[in-house]
Amino acid sequence: LAAYFLAPYRIGGRARHLMRLLNQLIRDEDTTAVVQEIKGDAALSVRLLQHLNSAGMTRGSTLGSIEQAVAVLGRDALYHWVSGLLVRMGPARPAAATLQARALWRARMLEMMGRAAKEPQPGTLYLVGLTSVLPLLLQITMAEALDSMQLPAHAAEALEDRAGPWAAYLSLVEALEKPDMAAAQELAEPLGGLDAMMGMSASAWK
């Protein structure tokens, strides 16, 4: 298992496997396909069972199969867990922990914004937030990240060109990060105002 997390990152290797699994979950593919994707990586399978069999996760029972693990954890929790694995796969360096936290904050923040705006697929916005930091985290290009994540066209448009219907979400998280409160206040108006966004931001850091 140590080798799984410490091996050098390769866009065609384990990280691509996790990206493919995330896309299956967001697209709500059949559970059988999700289970087979997990089973395709022995270390990932073991890690998932260890995670769920840890104290308090399974109420004293022991899970013995990936099928059970996926059923117990649920899809929403599973894609958040897989996202956490992905962001921790970047090369070890002083800024890595900060970048990991930033990636997960952006992912959660964008998903919450999507829910506030009643977007039909807020889970895809979670992946947009994650993907926005992957080039820094994994030392790859945005084109490589987008190719691996296989996001819809308007997501890629927002990430590459800051254009399209989702560009404003990215601009808002960037304004909050700087912080540029004047820009953030203007961008936050359609989503309930700056106070609402600050509340979301606090929740997203947890």
N, C-alpha and C positions, 0 to 999 in steps of 0.2 A: 504493500500500500504506500509506503514512503516513496517508492520510485514513481508511483502514479502522480504524486503531487510535486515531486522535485525534478522530474525529467524536464529537459529543455522544451520550451513551447515550439510546436510546429503546427502551422495552420492546417495541415492535412491529417493531423493525428488526433490526440485525445480531445483537444479543444473543439475541433470540428465535430466530433462525436457529440459533445455536450450541446453545441449549437444546433445540431440536427434534432436532438431530443427536445430542446426548448421549442423549436418550430413545430414539432409534432404536437406538443402540449397546447401551444397557442392556437393551432389550427383545429384543435379538438379532434385529433385523429383517434381511430379506434383504440381501445385500451390494449388489445392484443398487440398492435404495432408498437405502442409505447413500451410494453413489457419486453418485447423482442429486442428493441433498441437498447434497453438497459442491460439485458442479458448478453448483448454483444460485447460488453466490456466487463470482464470478471471483477476487476478492482472496483468499478462503479457499483456493481451488484453487491459486493461485500460491504462497501461503505454505506450503501443505503440500508441494508439490514442491520448493520451496527448502529446506525443513527436511530432507527426505529426501536431497536431492542434495548437502547440505553434507558436508564431509570426514568420512569414516568411516561414514556412514550406509548407503551402498549399495555399499561395497567397490569403488569405482572405476567402476562403471557409472552411467549416467544414466537416470533414470526419465522417461518421456515421457507418462504418462497417469495420471489419478486412479485408475483401476482397479489399475494396478501399484502405486501409492503405498499404497493401502489394503491390498493383499495383502502388501506388504513390511513395513509397519508393524504390522499386526495390530490387531484390535479393541481389545484391552486397552490397548495403548500409544496407540491413536488417541483413545480417550475421555479418557485422562489428558492428552494434548496439547490436545485441544479444551477441556477444563476449564481448563487454564492460560491459553488465549486468553480464555475468558470472564471469569475473575477479573481479567485485566489491562484489561478494557474500562471499568472504573469511572472516574469523573471524577478528574483529577489533583488531589491534595491531599496535605498532609503525612503523613497516616496511611495513605495508599493502599497503600504497600509492606507495612506491617505487617498490614493487613487481608487483602491477597492471600496472604501467608504463612500467616496464621491460617486462611483458607478452605481452602487446600490441605492444611494439617496436619489440620484437622478431617475433611476428606474421606478422607484416607488412614487416619486413626485409626479412623474409624467403619467403614470397609471391613475393616480388620484385626480389629476387634472382632467384626464379623459373621462373619468366617471362623473366629475362635476359638470363637464360639458355634454354629458350623455352621448359620448362617442359609442358607436356600436361595438368596437373592439378595443376596449381600454387595455387589455392584456398585451396587445401589440405595441402600445405606447410604452409599456414596461420595457419591452425589448429595444425600442428606439432609445430610451434613456441609457440602457446598458451598452448598446452599440456605440453611442456617442463617445464613450470613454475607452472602448476596446483598443483603438489604435495606440493610445498612451499606455494602457495596461499591458498589452501583449506585444507592443512594438511591431505593429503591422500597419498597413495603409488602410484608409477608410474603404477603399475599393475592395480590399481583401476581406475586411470585416463584413461588408454588405453582401459579398458573394457567399460567404459562409453562413450568414444569418438568414438569407433569402427572405428579406422583408418586402412588403408590398411597395409598389411604385411610389406612392405618396410619402412613405416613410423614408425611402432612399432619397427622394427629392428634398425632403426637409434636412436630412443629414448632410448631403453633398452640396446643395445649392442654397439652403436656407430659404426654400420656396415651398409653395403648396399649402394645403390646409393645416398641416401640423407644424409648420415652421414657427408659429407664434409660441407654441409650447416650449420649444427648445430655447427660443429667445428669452422667454420668461425665466427658465431655470438658470440661464447664463446671467441674466440681470440680478437674480437673487444671490448667485455665487459671488459676484464681483465685490461688494454689492453696489448696484446702481438702482437706488430706490425710486428715482424719478421714472426711469424706464419700466421698472417692475410695476409701479403703480398703474401706469397706463396699460400695460399688457394684461394686468390682473383684472381689469374692470369686467370683461366678459365672463370671468370665472368666479365672480362674487366679491371682488375687491382684494386689496393688498392684505388686509387683516386675515381674511380667509386663507390666502396663500401662505402667510407666515405660520398659521396654525397647521396647515398641511406640511409645511417644511419641518416643523418640530416633530410631527408624527413620523415623517419619512426618515428622520435620523435615528429613530429608535430601533 
